[in-house]
Amino acid sequence: MSKIILLIALLFSAFAFGQKEFVELRVYEMSFGKSAKPFYNYVEKALIPALNRQGIENVGFFEEIGDAMPKKVYLLISHKDMNSFNVTLNNLKEDATFQVDAQDYLNTPQEKFPFNRYTASLFTAFDGFPKTIKPVSGSTVFELRTYEAYNEDALRRKIKMFNESELEIFNDVGLHSVFFGEKISGPNMPCLTYMLAFKDMEERDENWSKFGPHPEWQRIKDLPEYANSVSNISRVFLKPFDFSQL
C-alpha cells in the first residue's frame, strides 16, 4: 500500500510541475530624445494580439513610475509551459497577420529606433503560485521586487519560506500577488522575482504595514532554516499602459 501511495504522490508532483508557468520578463531601455510611439504601437497592435492568437493571455506592459533615466518599459509574458516559450518566436515569424501589423515598427530606420536594447529573464513559477493572476480592474501601482541570494541553497530556502508561509501572509494582508518566479535565465542569479498590484500607493503602503506584525511572519522570520537566505533586495514601481492586459 505504501508503494502505491508513493507512486500516486510522485505522479501528482509531476503533474503539478507540468502545470507551472514559465514567465518571461523583458526590460527595454528606451532611446533618449526619440519617439517611443512606433514601439508602443507595435506592442499594442501587433505583438500582444499575435501572442493572444497563440493562446498566451494577460500580457503585461508597464513603464516605471517617476522620471528615471534612461526610461525603461517592461513586457511580461506568461507561457503555459516551456514548449510555449520555445515555439513563440517561430510562430511569430510564421504569423502573416503579425508580419503585416509589425511593418511600421520593423521598418523604423536606425536613427529613429525607439529603444537601445533589452534584457530578457525567464522564471519558473513557484509551486505555491503556479500561474500568473490578473489583478482586479483599476490597479494602477505594480511593485516588482527581486530577492538575490548568495548561493543556490539560500535561494531554495527563501522559496520554501514563500511556499510554506509567506504567500499566505501576502494573501491575508492584501499584498495582491500577480506572479512569483525563480529566475532560471538572466542577470543577477541566483534570485527570485515577484510582482504585486495595488489600487494606488496608499493601499500599497497600508497593506505592507500589516506584514511585519502578522503572527505568522513573527513566527518564521527568525527561524534558523531561513537565516541568510536574502543578500540583496531591489524594487521598482510600475504603472500599466492603457492596453496592458494586466
Contacts in CASP RR format, 6 or more apart in sequence:
PFRMAT RR
TARGET T0000
AUTHOR 0000-0000-0000
METHOD contacts of the structure
MODEL  1
MSKIILLIALLFSAFAFGQKEFVELRVYEMSFGKSAKPFYNYVEKALIPA
LNRQGIENVGFFEEIGDAMPKKVYLLISHKDMNSFNVTLNNLKEDATFQV
DAQDYLNTPQEKFPFNRYTASLFTAFDGFPKTIKPVSGSTVFELRTYEAY
NEDALRRKIKMFNESELEIFNDVGLHSVFFGEKISGPNMPCLTYMLAFKD
MEERDENWSKFGPHPEWQRIKDLPEYANSVSNISRVFLKPFDFSQL
16 127 0 8 1.000
16 130 0 8 1.000
17 127 0 8 1.000
18 81 0 8 1.000
19 130 0 8 1.000
19 131 0 8 1.000
20 124 0 8 1.000
20 125 0 8 1.000
20 126 0 8 1.000
20 127 0 8 1.000
20 130 0 8 1.000
20 131 0 8 1.000
21 78 0 8 1.000
21 79 0 8 1.000
21 80 0 8 1.000
21 81 0 8 1.000
21 125 0 8 1.000
21 130 0 8 1.000
21 131 0 8 1.000
21 132 0 8 1.000
21 179 0 8 1.000
22 78 0 8 1.000
22 79 0 8 1.000
22 81 0 8 1.000
22 82 0 8 1.000
22 84 0 8 1.000
22 85 0 8 1.000
22 122 0 8 1.000
22 123 0 8 1.000
22 124 0 8 1.000
22 125 0 8 1.000
23 76 0 8 1.000
23 77 0 8 1.000
23 78 0 8 1.000
23 79 0 8 1.000
23 122 0 8 1.000
23 123 0 8 1.000
23 124 0 8 1.000
23 125 0 8 1.000
23 132 0 8 1.000
23 179 0 8 1.000
23 181 0 8 1.000
24 75 0 8 1.000
24 76 0 8 1.000
24 77 0 8 1.000
24 78 0 8 1.000
24 79 0 8 1.000
24 85 0 8 1.000
24 120 0 8 1.000
24 121 0 8 1.000
24 122 0 8 1.000
24 123 0 8 1.000
25 74 0 8 1.000
25 75 0 8 1.000
25 76 0 8 1.000
25 77 0 8 1.000
25 120 0 8 1.000
25 121 0 8 1.000
25 122 0 8 1.000
25 123 0 8 1.000
25 193 0 8 1.000
26 74 0 8 1.000
26 75 0 8 1.000
26 77 0 8 1.000
26 118 0 8 1.000
26 119 0 8 1.000
26 120 0 8 1.000
26 121 0 8 1.000
27 72 0 8 1.000
27 73 0 8 1.000
27 74 0 8 1.000
27 118 0 8 1.000
27 119 0 8 1.000
27 120 0 8 1.000
27 121 0 8 1.000
28 39 0 8 1.000
28 72 0 8 1.000
28 73 0 8 1.000
28 74 0 8 1.000
28 75 0 8 1.000
28 115 0 8 1.000
28 117 0 8 1.000
28 118 0 8 1.000
29 70 0 8 1.000
29 71 0 8 1.000
29 72 0 8 1.000
29 115 0 8 1.000
29 116 0 8 1.000
29 117 0 8 1.000
29 118 0 8 1.000
30 36 0 8 1.000
30 39 0 8 1.000
30 70 0 8 1.000
30 71 0 8 1.000
30 72 0 8 1.000
30 73 0 8 1.000
30 114 0 8 1.000
30 115 0 8 1.000
30 116 0 8 1.000
31 113 0 8 1.000
31 114 0 8 1.000
31 115 0 8 1.000
31 116 0 8 1.000
32 69 0 8 1.000
32 70 0 8 1.000
32 71 0 8 1.000
34 112 0 8 1.000
34 113 0 8 1.000
34 114 0 8 1.000
35 112 0 8 1.000
35 114 0 8 1.000
36 71 0 8 1.000
36 73 0 8 1.000
36 114 0 8 1.000
36 115 0 8 1.000
37 114 0 8 1.000
38 104 0 8 1.000
38 105 0 8 1.000
38 108 0 8 1.000
38 112 0 8 1.000
38 114 0 8 1.000
39 105 0 8 1.000
39 114 0 8 1.000
39 115 0 8 1.000
40 241 0 8 1.000
41 104 0 8 1.000
41 105 0 8 1.000
42 101 0 8 1.000
42 102 0 8 1.000
42 104 0 8 1.000
42 105 0 8 1.000
43 61 0 8 1.000
43 75 0 8 1.000
43 241 0 8 1.000
43 243 0 8 1.000
44 61 0 8 1.000
44 241 0 8 1.000
44 243 0 8 1.000
45 101 0 8 1.000
46 98 0 8 1.000
46 101 0 8 1.000
46 102 0 8 1.000
46 105 0 8 1.000
47 59 0 8 1.000
47 92 0 8 1.000
47 98 0 8 1.000
47 102 0 8 1.000
48 59 0 8 1.000
48 61 0 8 1.000
48 243 0 8 1.000
48 245 0 8 1.000
49 97 0 8 1.000
49 98 0 8 1.000
49 101 0 8 1.000
50 91 0 8 1.000
50 92 0 8 1.000
50 95 0 8 1.000
50 97 0 8 1.000
50 98 0 8 1.000
50 101 0 8 1.000
51 59 0 8 1.000
51 77 0 8 1.000
51 88 0 8 1.000
52 59 0 8 1.000
53 95 0 8 1.000
53 97 0 8 1.000
54 84 0 8 1.000
54 88 0 8 1.000
54 91 0 8 1.000
56 77 0 8 1.000
56 78 0 8 1.000
56 79 0 8 1.000
56 80 0 8 1.000
56 84 0 8 1.000
56 88 0 8 1.000
57 78 0 8 1.000
57 245 0 8 1.000
58 78 0 8 1.000
58 132 0 8 1.000
58 134 0 8 1.000
58 245 0 8 1.000
58 246 0 8 1.000
59 75 0 8 1.000
59 76 0 8 1.000
59 77 0 8 1.000
59 78 0 8 1.000
59 244 0 8 1.000
59 245 0 8 1.000
59 246 0 8 1.000
60 74 0 8 1.000
60 75 0 8 1.000
60 76 0 8 1.000
60 77 0 8 1.000
60 240 0 8 1.000
60 244 0 8 1.000
60 245 0 8 1.000
60 246 0 8 1.000
61 73 0 8 1.000
61 74 0 8 1.000
61 75 0 8 1.000
61 76 0 8 1.000
61 240 0 8 1.000
61 241 0 8 1.000
61 243 0 8 1.000
61 244 0 8 1.000
61 245 0 8 1.000
62 73 0 8 1.000
62 74 0 8 1.000
62 76 0 8 1.000
62 142 0 8 1.000
62 238 0 8 1.000
62 239 0 8 1.000
62 240 0 8 1.000
62 241 0 8 1.000
62 244 0 8 1.000
62 246 0 8 1.000
63 71 0 8 1.000
63 72 0 8 1.000
63 73 0 8 1.000
63 74 0 8 1.000
63 238 0 8 1.000
63 239 0 8 1.000
63 241 0 8 1.000
64 71 0 8 1.000
64 72 0 8 1.000
64 73 0 8 1.000
64 74 0 8 1.000
64 236 0 8 1.000
64 237 0 8 1.000
64 238 0 8 1.000
65 141 0 8 1.000
65 237 0 8 1.000
65 238 0 8 1.000
65 239 0 8 1.000
66 237 0 8 1.000
70 116 0 8 1.000
73 115 0 8 1.000
74 144 0 8 1.000
74 238 0 8 1.000
76 132 0 8 1.000
76 179 0 8 1.000
76 195 0 8 1.000
76 246 0 8 1.000
77 88 0 8 1.000
78 131 0 8 1.000
78 132 0 8 1.000
78 179 0 8 1.000
79 85 0 8 1.000
79 88 0 8 1.000
85 122 0 8 1.000
92 98 0 8 1.000
93 99 0 8 1.000
108 114 0 8 1.000
119 186 0 8 1.000
119 187 0 8 1.000
120 185 0 8 1.000
120 186 0 8 1.000
121 183 0 8 1.000
121 185 0 8 1.000
121 186 0 8 1.000
121 187 0 8 1.000
121 193 0 8 1.000
122 183 0 8 1.000
122 184 0 8 1.000
122 185 0 8 1.000
122 186 0 8 1.000
123 179 0 8 1.000
123 181 0 8 1.000
123 182 0 8 1.000
123 183 0 8 1.000
123 184 0 8 1.000
123 192 0 8 1.000
123 193 0 8 1.000
124 181 0 8 1.000
124 182 0 8 1.000
124 184 0 8 1.000
125 131 0 8 1.000
125 132 0 8 1.000
125 179 0 8 1.000
125 180 0 8 1.000
125 181 0 8 1.000
126 159 0 8 1.000
126 162 0 8 1.000
126 163 0 8 1.000
126 167 0 8 1.000
126 180 0 8 1.000
126 181 0 8 1.000
126 182 0 8 1.000
127 163 0 8 1.000
128 162 0 8 1.000
128 163 0 8 1.000
128 167 0 8 1.000
128 180 0 8 1.000
129 162 0 8 1.000
129 167 0 8 1.000
129 177 0 8 1.000
129 179 0 8 1.000
129 180 0 8 1.000
129 181 0 8 1.000
132 178 0 8 1.000
132 179 0 8 1.000
132 246 0 8 1.000
133 177 0 8 1.000
133 178 0 8 1.000
133 179 0 8 1.000
134 178 0 8 1.000
134 245 0 8 1.000
134 246 0 8 1.000
135 176 0 8 1.000
135 178 0 8 1.000
135 197 0 8 1.000
135 246 0 8 1.000
136 176 0 8 1.000
136 197 0 8 1.000
136 199 0 8 1.000
138 199 0 8 1.000
139 176 0 8 1.000
139 197 0 8 1.000
139 198 0 8 1.000
139 199 0 8 1.000
139 240 0 8 1.000
140 198 0 8 1.000
140 199 0 8 1.000
140 200 0 8 1.000
140 239 0 8 1.000
140 240 0 8 1.000
141 197 0 8 1.000
141 198 0 8 1.000
141 199 0 8 1.000
141 200 0 8 1.000
141 201 0 8 1.000
141 203 0 8 1.000
141 204 0 8 1.000
141 237 0 8 1.000
141 238 0 8 1.000
141 239 0 8 1.000
142 178 0 8 1.000
142 195 0 8 1.000
142 196 0 8 1.000
142 197 0 8 1.000
142 198 0 8 1.000
142 237 0 8 1.000
142 238 0 8 1.000
142 239 0 8 1.000
142 240 0 8 1.000
142 246 0 8 1.000
143 195 0 8 1.000
143 196 0 8 1.000
143 197 0 8 1.000
143 198 0 8 1.000
143 204 0 8 1.000
143 235 0 8 1.000
143 236 0 8 1.000
143 237 0 8 1.000
143 238 0 8 1.000
144 193 0 8 1.000
144 194 0 8 1.000
144 195 0 8 1.000
144 235 0 8 1.000
144 236 0 8 1.000
144 237 0 8 1.000
144 238 0 8 1.000
145 193 0 8 1.000
145 194 0 8 1.000
145 195 0 8 1.000
145 196 0 8 1.000
145 233 0 8 1.000
145 234 0 8 1.000
145 235 0 8 1.000
146 188 0 8 1.000
146 191 0 8 1.000
146 192 0 8 1.000
146 193 0 8 1.000
146 233 0 8 1.000
146 234 0 8 1.000
146 235 0 8 1.000
147 158 0 8 1.000
147 191 0 8 1.000
147 192 0 8 1.000
147 193 0 8 1.000
147 230 0 8 1.000
147 232 0 8 1.000
147 233 0 8 1.000
148 188 0 8 1.000
148 190 0 8 1.000
148 191 0 8 1.000
148 230 0 8 1.000
148 231 0 8 1.000
148 232 0 8 1.000
148 233 0 8 1.000
148 234 0 8 1.000
149 155 0 8 1.000
149 158 0 8 1.000
149 190 0 8 1.000
149 191 0 8 1.000
149 192 0 8 1.000
149 229 0 8 1.000
149 230 0 8 1.000
149 231 0 8 1.000
150 228 0 8 1.000
150 231 0 8 1.000
151 190 0 8 1.000
152 190 0 8 1.000
154 190 0 8 1.000
154 228 0 8 1.000
154 229 0 8 1.000
154 230 0 8 1.000
154 231 0 8 1.000
155 182 0 8 1.000
155 190 0 8 1.000
155 191 0 8 1.000
155 192 0 8 1.000
155 229 0 8 1.000
157 225 0 8 1.000
157 226 0 8 1.000
157 229 0 8 1.000
158 192 0 8 1.000
158 226 0 8 1.000
158 229 0 8 1.000
158 230 0 8 1.000
159 182 0 8 1.000
159 192 0 8 1.000
160 225 0 8 1.000
160 226 0 8 1.000
161 220 0 8 1.000
161 226 0 8 1.000
161 229 0 8 1.000
162 180 0 8 1.000
162 192 0 8 1.000
165 216 0 8 1.000
165 217 0 8 1.000
165 219 0 8 1.000
165 220 0 8 1.000
166 217 0 8 1.000
166 220 0 8 1.000
167 177 0 8 1.000
167 180 0 8 1.000
168 216 0 8 1.000
169 175 0 8 1.000
169 211 0 8 1.000
169 214 0 8 1.000
169 216 0 8 1.000
169 217 0 8 1.000
170 177 0 8 1.000
170 196 0 8 1.000
170 211 0 8 1.000
171 177 0 8 1.000
172 210 0 8 1.000
172 214 0 8 1.000
172 216 0 8 1.000
173 207 0 8 1.000
173 208 0 8 1.000
173 210 0 8 1.000
173 211 0 8 1.000
173 214 0 8 1.000
174 207 0 8 1.000
174 210 0 8 1.000
175 196 0 8 1.000
175 207 0 8 1.000
175 208 0 8 1.000
175 211 0 8 1.000
176 196 0 8 1.000
176 197 0 8 1.000
176 198 0 8 1.000
177 194 0 8 1.000
177 195 0 8 1.000
177 196 0 8 1.000
178 194 0 8 1.000
178 195 0 8 1.000
178 196 0 8 1.000
178 197 0 8 1.000
178 246 0 8 1.000
179 194 0 8 1.000
179 195 0 8 1.000
180 192 0 8 1.000
180 193 0 8 1.000
180 194 0 8 1.000
181 192 0 8 1.000
181 193 0 8 1.000
181 194 0 8 1.000
182 192 0 8 1.000
183 189 0 8 1.000
183 190 0 8 1.000
183 191 0 8 1.000
183 192 0 8 1.000
183 193 0 8 1.000
196 204 0 8 1.000
197 246 0 8 1.000
198 204 0 8 1.000
198 207 0 8 1.000
201 237 0 8 1.000
211 217 0 8 1.000
212 218 0 8 1.000
220 226 0 8 1.000
240 246 0 8 1.000
END
